Amino acid sequence: MQILYKLKKLFLKCPHDVVLGVENSISVKHSSHVNDMSKNDLKKLLDFVKLEENYRQKKFITLLLTIAMIVGLFFFSQLISLDAYHGAENDKRVNNSIEEEKLRNNKNAMFVAFKRKRREFEKHIERGDKLAQNIYLYKALEEYQKAQVLFPEAYKVNFRITYTSTEICKRYKSRCREAHKLILKLQKKYPHREEVQELNKQISMRL
């Protein structure tokens, strides 16, 4: 048994061609140590070497399968990440498109509302001008004030309110102080307007 143990160690250290040689003819290179062995011992030794070889092959195959599984899982995770990234990008593009559409709709709605407001403003101005031409100054002033509510900073309506108030002061000796305040306010905002300067001269004579 001690000899068999030594021979097992010897075969485990032998190159692979020695093991194959034992299976065929027991006469290959480096095989002189086993020529004196009995057939039974050689068979046992050969069986042992085959078992060891099978074990190593199975271990190697298991290692390859493990590596293949790890690589597969890695690429699978990369594909999932890539798909998630593209999905997020698509969602982002969709959300951006929705926001852009909302912005366009809001701009369109604001533009439509502005046009409607502008038309209403012009209607009040037009009505006020017609009333002022027919010397309906108080009614004209009411129309101008309605227009002023829509566009409080518009010079077009503020001058008409000031001018109409000045005419009321001149004709009916009413609203003279109010007219003077309006002129000063308009003069402060538009100091180089000649028509405002002229109104200031007219009202100063009435005060």
Backbone bond lengths (Angstrom), bond angles and torsions (degrees), N, CA, C in turn:
res aa  C-N    CA-C-N  psi(-1)  N-CA   C-N-CA  omega(-1)  CA-C   N-CA-C  phi
1 M - - - 1.464 - - 1.507 111.29 -
2 Q 1.365 115.60 -35.09 1.456 118.44 178.19 1.514 110.73 -66.05
3 I 1.331 115.70 -37.87 1.478 119.76 177.54 1.518 109.81 -64.85
4 L 1.340 116.02 -42.23 1.481 120.53 -179.33 1.527 110.72 -62.77
5 Y 1.338 114.69 -38.28 1.470 119.24 178.97 1.513 110.45 -64.65
6 K 1.338 116.07 -41.99 1.461 119.72 178.50 1.506 111.44 -64.80
7 L 1.356 115.17 -40.82 1.463 118.70 178.77 1.526 111.67 -64.90
8 K 1.337 116.45 -36.39 1.474 119.36 176.65 1.527 111.06 -61.50
9 K 1.346 114.13 -43.25 1.466 118.37 178.48 1.523 110.07 -63.90
10 L 1.331 115.91 -39.29 1.456 120.33 179.41 1.515 110.32 -62.16
11 F 1.339 117.70 -46.49 1.463 120.88 -178.20 1.533 111.85 -66.26
12 L 1.310 115.30 -34.85 1.474 117.97 179.22 1.514 111.03 -66.66
13 K 1.352 116.20 -28.41 1.462 120.65 178.87 1.522 112.10 -87.79
14 C 1.359 117.76 -14.52 1.462 120.89 -177.86 1.517 111.02 -70.90
15 P 1.349 115.86 154.81 1.462 119.08 173.24 1.512 110.78 -65.17
16 H 1.374 114.58 166.31 1.463 120.09 -176.35 1.531 112.21 -64.91
17 D 1.347 117.94 -29.99 1.468 120.02 -177.98 1.532 111.34 -69.26
18 V 1.351 117.19 -26.72 1.462 120.27 177.52 1.518 110.01 -69.08
19 V 1.327 116.21 -41.44 1.460 120.20 179.23 1.517 110.65 -62.01
20 L 1.345 116.31 -45.28 1.460 119.47 178.42 1.524 110.99 -64.92
21 G 1.317 116.53 -34.71 1.459 119.93 179.54 1.510 112.19 -65.66
22 V 1.325 116.54 -35.97 1.466 120.33 177.55 1.510 110.10 -62.15
23 E 1.326 117.06 -38.23 1.460 120.33 -179.63 1.528 111.32 -67.15
24 N 1.309 118.26 -32.20 1.464 121.85 -175.31 1.530 113.49 -90.70
25 S 1.364 115.86 -57.77 1.472 116.64 -172.70 1.514 114.56 -140.94
26 I 1.269 119.92 -3.27 1.466 126.17 -176.82 1.527 110.29 50.54
27 S 1.367 115.13 42.94 1.464 117.65 -178.59 1.518 111.71 -146.44
28 V 1.322 118.91 35.53 1.465 120.78 -179.09 1.500 109.30 -97.32
29 K 1.333 113.68 -177.18 1.454 120.13 -178.00 1.522 110.58 -61.37
30 H 1.330 117.20 140.09 1.459 124.95 179.31 1.530 112.29 68.70
31 S 1.343 120.23 20.29 1.470 120.76 -176.00 1.534 112.63 -106.54
32 S 1.307 118.87 12.59 1.459 121.10 -177.53 1.516 112.04 -66.46
33 H 1.313 117.94 -20.72 1.461 121.64 -178.87 1.512 112.33 -73.23
34 V 1.300 118.98 -16.32 1.457 120.88 -173.56 1.532 113.20 -111.53
35 N 1.348 117.91 2.70 1.463 120.17 -177.08 1.523 112.61 -67.66
36 D 1.339 117.79 -27.35 1.457 121.76 -176.15 1.520 113.14 -90.63
37 M 1.335 117.17 4.06 1.458 120.45 -177.12 1.519 110.52 -82.20
38 S 1.341 116.10 152.42 1.459 120.77 176.09 1.517 110.21 -73.04
39 K 1.321 115.84 161.04 1.467 120.17 -179.50 1.525 111.16 -63.91
40 N 1.313 115.89 -35.71 1.476 120.02 -179.94 1.520 110.68 -64.80
41 D 1.374 114.58 -44.46 1.472 118.32 179.02 1.515 111.35 -64.93
42 L 1.347 115.44 -39.80 1.471 118.90 179.27 1.513 110.70 -63.42
43 K 1.350 116.16 -40.25 1.464 119.64 179.66 1.532 110.46 -63.16
44 K 1.372 114.49 -43.43 1.467 118.11 178.56 1.524 111.11 -62.63
45 L 1.329 113.87 -42.64 1.464 118.26 -179.92 1.513 111.24 -64.36
46 L 1.337 116.51 -41.98 1.463 121.14 179.16 1.526 110.84 -63.45
47 D 1.329 115.87 -41.78 1.470 119.95 177.83 1.525 110.92 -61.76
48 F 1.349 114.58 -40.68 1.464 119.01 179.93 1.526 111.04 -64.25
49 V 1.346 115.25 -43.89 1.476 119.48 179.64 1.518 110.40 -63.56
50 K 1.345 117.07 -40.20 1.474 120.14 178.53 1.519 111.31 -62.58
51 L 1.357 114.93 -42.14 1.467 118.41 178.23 1.526 111.51 -61.22
52 E 1.351 113.83 -43.73 1.461 117.94 178.63 1.523 111.36 -63.00
53 E 1.343 115.50 -40.51 1.469 119.72 179.72 1.522 110.81 -65.60
54 N 1.343 115.87 -43.27 1.476 119.66 177.64 1.521 111.40 -62.02
55 Y 1.359 115.49 -40.08 1.459 119.63 179.60 1.523 110.43 -62.77
56 R 1.334 115.47 -43.55 1.463 118.82 179.59 1.525 111.57 -65.50
57 Q 1.330 116.05 -40.75 1.461 119.42 178.41 1.532 111.13 -62.94
58 K 1.361 115.04 -43.89 1.465 118.46 178.83 1.526 110.77 -63.45
59 K 1.332 115.74 -39.92 1.463 119.84 179.05 1.522 110.49 -64.10
60 F 1.347 115.17 -41.43 1.461 119.72 179.22 1.528 111.12 -65.07
61 I 1.353 115.47 -43.67 1.469 120.24 178.82 1.526 110.69 -63.06
62 T 1.361 115.45 -41.72 1.468 119.55 177.58 1.524 110.95 -60.73
63 L 1.348 115.65 -41.22 1.461 120.05 178.07 1.528 111.27 -62.83
64 L 1.355 115.81 -43.75 1.462 119.90 178.34 1.526 111.54 -61.76
65 L 1.340 115.76 -43.30 1.473 119.81 179.27 1.518 111.16 -63.48
66 T 1.356 115.69 -39.83 1.467 119.99 178.56 1.523 111.00 -62.83
67 I 1.354 115.02 -45.27 1.472 119.77 178.66 1.525 110.38 -62.31
68 A 1.359 115.40 -44.06 1.469 119.56 179.83 1.530 110.87 -61.56
69 M 1.328 115.86 -39.69 1.465 120.28 179.82 1.529 110.30 -65.59
70 I 1.345 116.21 -43.49 1.469 120.36 179.91 1.526 110.70 -63.19
71 V 1.361 115.19 -45.44 1.471 119.26 178.54 1.522 110.85 -62.34
72 G 1.352 115.67 -42.52 1.462 119.45 178.73 1.512 112.12 -61.77
73 L 1.352 115.79 -43.99 1.464 119.50 178.36 1.516 111.43 -63.87
74 F 1.357 115.94 -36.90 1.464 119.64 178.52 1.527 110.97 -62.80
75 F 1.340 116.04 -49.81 1.469 119.26 179.73 1.527 111.55 -65.61
76 F 1.331 116.35 -34.72 1.462 119.53 178.08 1.532 110.98 -64.79
77 S 1.353 114.51 -42.49 1.466 118.29 178.04 1.525 111.22 -65.29
78 Q 1.368 116.13 -36.24 1.459 119.50 177.27 1.520 111.42 -64.99
79 L 1.340 115.47 -40.81 1.472 119.50 178.09 1.519 111.03 -63.76
80 I 1.348 115.81 -41.53 1.469 119.42 178.48 1.525 110.27 -63.57
81 S 1.355 115.57 -43.17 1.468 119.37 179.29 1.519 110.75 -62.93
82 L 1.349 115.66 -42.62 1.456 120.00 179.92 1.519 110.91 -64.53
83 D 1.338 115.49 -41.62 1.462 119.55 178.53 1.531 110.76 -64.78
84 A 1.340 115.24 -40.79 1.474 118.94 178.21 1.521 110.63 -64.60
85 Y 1.351 115.98 -38.88 1.469 119.87 178.88 1.516 111.11 -63.49
86 H 1.360 115.62 -47.74 1.467 119.04 178.91 1.529 111.00 -64.19
87 G 1.351 115.59 -36.69 1.463 118.52 177.22 1.519 111.50 -62.92
88 A 1.347 115.77 -42.03 1.465 120.00 178.17 1.525 111.06 -65.00
89 E 1.353 115.51 -40.31 1.470 119.30 178.12 1.522 110.89 -63.91
90 N 1.322 116.37 -41.38 1.469 119.95 178.50 1.528 110.58 -63.69
91 D 1.342 115.53 -43.43 1.465 119.03 177.86 1.521 111.04 -61.80
92 K 1.332 115.24 -38.82 1.462 119.67 179.31 1.520 111.10 -65.05
93 R 1.358 115.47 -42.89 1.469 118.92 178.21 1.525 111.07 -64.15
94 V 1.330 115.62 -40.48 1.476 119.13 178.91 1.517 110.70 -63.34
95 N 1.351 115.62 -44.71 1.470 119.68 179.29 1.522 111.52 -63.28
96 N 1.345 116.05 -40.13 1.460 119.86 177.84 1.524 110.98 -63.63
97 S 1.340 115.55 -40.61 1.466 119.78 178.55 1.524 110.94 -63.25
98 I 1.339 115.23 -41.10 1.470 119.47 178.73 1.523 110.53 -64.09
99 E 1.353 115.98 -43.41 1.462 119.85 -179.90 1.521 110.95 -65.30
100 E 1.347 116.34 -40.37 1.465 119.48 177.91 1.527 111.19 -63.94
101 E 1.333 115.12 -39.44 1.464 119.48 178.14 1.531 110.79 -64.31
102 K 1.330 115.81 -42.14 1.464 119.73 177.44 1.524 110.69 -62.54
103 L 1.347 115.62 -42.29 1.462 119.91 -179.88 1.523 110.98 -63.27
104 R 1.345 115.68 -42.27 1.471 119.03 178.09 1.521 110.62 -63.61
105 N 1.334 115.34 -42.30 1.466 119.19 179.20 1.522 111.23 -63.19
106 N 1.352 115.47 -41.26 1.467 119.15 178.55 1.519 111.34 -64.50
107 K 1.339 115.69 -41.15 1.465 119.17 178.71 1.523 110.63 -64.32
108 N 1.332 114.84 -42.01 1.470 118.53 178.47 1.521 110.86 -63.57
109 A 1.347 115.60 -42.31 1.463 119.88 179.74 1.527 110.60 -64.29
110 M 1.344 116.09 -41.12 1.461 120.00 178.82 1.524 111.20 -65.77
111 F 1.331 115.94 -38.94 1.467 119.72 179.42 1.525 110.81 -66.20
112 V 1.341 116.11 -42.16 1.467 120.60 178.38 1.525 110.34 -63.61
113 A 1.344 116.01 -43.52 1.466 120.19 179.16 1.525 111.07 -63.81
114 F 1.343 116.51 -39.17 1.472 120.37 179.01 1.527 110.81 -65.04
115 K 1.326 116.96 -42.51 1.459 120.60 179.29 1.529 110.94 -62.87
116 R 1.340 115.51 -42.17 1.466 119.99 178.92 1.536 110.40 -63.08
117 K 1.341 114.24 -42.77 1.458 120.10 179.54 1.527 111.04 -64.71
118 R 1.317 115.27 -38.94 1.472 120.12 179.98 1.531 110.74 -66.66
119 R 1.316 116.32 -41.29 1.468 120.00 178.70 1.529 110.87 -62.72
120 E 1.329 115.59 -41.61 1.468 120.04 178.20 1.527 110.52 -63.56
121 F 1.319 115.41 -41.10 1.470 121.33 178.04 1.529 110.85 -59.40
122 E 1.323 116.17 -47.46 1.464 120.76 -178.32 1.530 111.56 -66.05
123 K 1.325 116.42 -33.68 1.470 119.53 177.89 1.523 111.09 -63.31
124 H 1.336 116.97 -44.27 1.467 120.71 178.95 1.532 110.65 -64.81
125 I 1.328 116.57 -39.71 1.470 120.28 178.38 1.527 109.52 -62.82
126 E 1.315 115.98 -46.30 1.463 120.32 -178.97 1.528 111.61 -62.29
127 R 1.324 117.07 -44.06 1.461 120.46 178.20 1.530 110.87 -63.57
128 G 1.322 116.01 -42.17 1.472 119.63 179.09 1.514 112.11 -62.97
129 D 1.346 116.50 -40.79 1.467 120.03 179.51 1.529 110.97 -62.52
130 K 1.340 116.17 -42.61 1.473 119.50 179.55 1.524 111.06 -64.58
131 L 1.311 116.96 -42.34 1.468 121.08 178.36 1.529 110.89 -64.99
132 A 1.332 117.12 -39.94 1.473 120.56 179.95 1.526 110.98 -66.13
133 Q 1.336 117.16 -37.25 1.468 120.31 177.65 1.521 111.54 -63.36
134 N 1.325 116.15 -32.58 1.470 121.25 179.42 1.530 111.83 -92.82
135 I 1.292 116.12 15.49 1.465 124.05 176.21 1.533 112.20 63.27
136 Y 1.312 118.10 24.42 1.469 120.43 170.72 1.534 107.36 -91.18
137 L 1.326 114.62 71.08 1.468 120.01 -168.66 1.537 112.99 -67.94
138 Y 1.296 117.55 -40.14 1.469 119.52 -178.87 1.540 111.25 -66.58
139 K 1.343 114.54 -41.08 1.472 117.84 178.13 1.536 110.86 -68.88
140 A 1.336 115.33 -35.97 1.471 119.78 176.36 1.527 110.03 -62.86
141 L 1.351 115.08 -41.32 1.463 119.89 179.36 1.530 111.08 -61.87
142 E 1.324 117.12 -38.20 1.458 120.93 177.81 1.533 111.93 -62.53
143 E 1.336 115.78 -41.74 1.473 119.75 178.60 1.528 111.21 -65.82
144 Y 1.321 116.35 -40.40 1.468 120.16 178.73 1.534 110.76 -65.16
145 Q 1.320 116.70 -38.33 1.465 119.92 179.20 1.524 111.70 -66.58
146 K 1.352 116.44 -34.58 1.467 119.94 174.69 1.527 110.63 -64.67
147 A 1.306 116.44 -38.96 1.471 120.75 177.30 1.524 110.90 -67.14
148 Q 1.332 115.81 -35.53 1.475 120.06 -179.63 1.522 111.72 -65.42
149 V 1.324 117.25 -31.54 1.467 121.15 177.75 1.533 110.47 -61.61
150 L 1.334 115.86 -36.29 1.468 120.42 -178.65 1.523 112.22 -74.15
151 F 1.348 116.72 -42.54 1.475 121.70 179.87 1.528 108.25 -134.94
152 P 1.339 116.83 83.73 1.474 120.67 -173.40 1.529 114.84 -61.73
153 E 1.342 117.20 -28.29 1.459 120.21 -175.17 1.527 113.37 -95.53
154 A 1.312 117.78 1.72 1.474 120.27 -176.31 1.530 110.30 -70.04
155 Y 1.328 116.07 124.10 1.479 120.73 179.19 1.525 110.79 -62.56
156 K 1.306 115.52 -35.47 1.463 122.15 -177.58 1.529 112.12 -54.50
157 V 1.310 117.08 -44.27 1.463 120.73 -177.46 1.532 111.31 -86.04
158 N 1.325 116.64 -35.68 1.472 119.58 -179.63 1.529 111.38 -65.76
159 F 1.323 117.31 -37.77 1.466 119.34 176.71 1.525 110.76 -66.26
160 R 1.330 117.95 -40.21 1.472 121.06 -179.60 1.538 111.15 -64.80
161 I 1.333 115.92 -40.28 1.466 119.15 177.61 1.530 109.75 -63.27
162 T 1.332 116.79 -43.46 1.465 121.24 179.51 1.529 111.13 -65.75
163 Y 1.323 115.45 -44.39 1.474 119.87 -179.93 1.530 110.88 -63.52
164 T 1.330 117.09 -45.00 1.472 121.45 -179.28 1.528 110.44 -64.67
165 S 1.330 116.35 -40.33 1.475 119.62 177.53 1.522 110.38 -63.41
166 T 1.338 117.50 -37.64 1.467 121.60 177.63 1.530 110.85 -65.63
167 E 1.313 117.69 -40.62 1.459 121.88 178.78 1.534 110.79 -65.98
168 I 1.322 116.51 -38.70 1.463 120.22 176.85 1.528 109.99 -62.79
169 C 1.344 115.91 -40.69 1.461 120.89 177.61 1.537 110.46 -62.28
170 K 1.327 116.46 -44.49 1.463 121.25 -177.93 1.527 111.70 -67.56
171 R 1.318 117.51 -40.66 1.467 121.70 -174.72 1.530 112.58 -83.83
172 Y 1.350 114.35 -43.74 1.460 117.98 -171.27 1.533 113.24 -114.61
173 K 1.344 115.37 3.19 1.465 120.69 -178.31 1.535 111.15 51.64
174 S 1.315 113.83 42.49 1.468 121.24 -179.85 1.537 108.98 -131.77
175 R 1.312 114.68 151.35 1.473 121.65 178.04 1.532 112.58 63.34
176 C 1.316 116.52 24.21 1.476 119.35 -177.45 1.526 111.94 -66.19
177 R 1.331 117.73 -43.77 1.469 120.56 179.81 1.531 110.60 -67.38
178 E 1.325 115.45 -40.00 1.473 119.01 177.30 1.522 110.63 -62.40
179 A 1.331 115.41 -41.43 1.461 120.18 179.07 1.527 111.19 -63.97
180 H 1.316 116.91 -39.84 1.466 120.94 179.47 1.527 111.45 -64.84
181 K 1.347 116.78 -40.93 1.470 121.14 177.43 1.529 111.32 -63.13
182 L 1.337 114.87 -40.50 1.467 118.87 178.92 1.529 111.37 -65.26
183 I 1.327 115.68 -39.12 1.474 119.95 179.42 1.518 110.36 -64.36
184 L 1.344 117.34 -45.85 1.470 120.86 179.86 1.531 111.65 -61.46
185 K 1.327 115.17 -40.92 1.468 119.94 178.22 1.518 111.32 -63.76
186 L 1.339 115.43 -43.23 1.470 119.85 179.95 1.526 110.89 -69.51
187 Q 1.322 115.79 -37.34 1.463 120.80 179.77 1.533 111.46 -65.27
188 K 1.344 115.10 -34.15 1.463 119.59 178.91 1.524 111.10 -67.77
189 K 1.316 116.85 -37.95 1.465 120.74 -179.39 1.518 112.12 -80.15
190 Y 1.362 115.87 -33.06 1.475 120.11 -177.93 1.530 109.10 -129.79
191 P 1.324 116.50 73.64 1.478 119.66 -173.81 1.538 114.23 -67.74
192 H 1.316 117.67 -19.11 1.468 120.12 -175.52 1.530 113.02 -101.36
193 R 1.314 117.23 6.29 1.461 120.45 178.75 1.536 109.16 -79.50
194 E 1.345 116.44 118.97 1.469 120.57 -177.46 1.523 112.08 -67.08
195 E 1.347 116.92 -37.31 1.462 119.72 -178.84 1.524 111.74 -64.51
196 V 1.338 116.61 -30.36 1.463 120.17 177.19 1.520 110.30 -72.08
197 Q 1.329 115.90 -40.40 1.470 120.67 177.30 1.526 110.77 -61.31
198 E 1.320 116.26 -39.75 1.466 120.86 179.45 1.533 110.73 -65.48
199 L 1.317 117.39 -41.70 1.466 121.47 177.38 1.544 110.23 -61.91
200 N 1.295 116.32 -38.53 1.468 120.20 179.52 1.529 110.68 -63.36
201 K 1.317 116.15 -39.35 1.458 119.51 178.61 1.521 110.87 -65.07
202 Q 1.332 116.14 -42.70 1.470 121.87 -178.34 1.532 110.77 -63.66
203 I 1.301 117.57 -44.73 1.456 120.51 -176.02 1.518 111.62 -72.88
204 S 1.349 115.26 -31.38 1.476 118.80 -179.74 1.529 111.17 -63.61
205 M 1.306 115.45 -31.61 1.469 120.35 179.25 1.530 110.67 -71.26
206 R 1.311 118.72 -22.33 1.463 122.33 -176.95 1.526 113.16 -91.12
207 L 1.324 115.50 -17.84 1.453 118.33 -177.32 1.515 111.84 -81.69
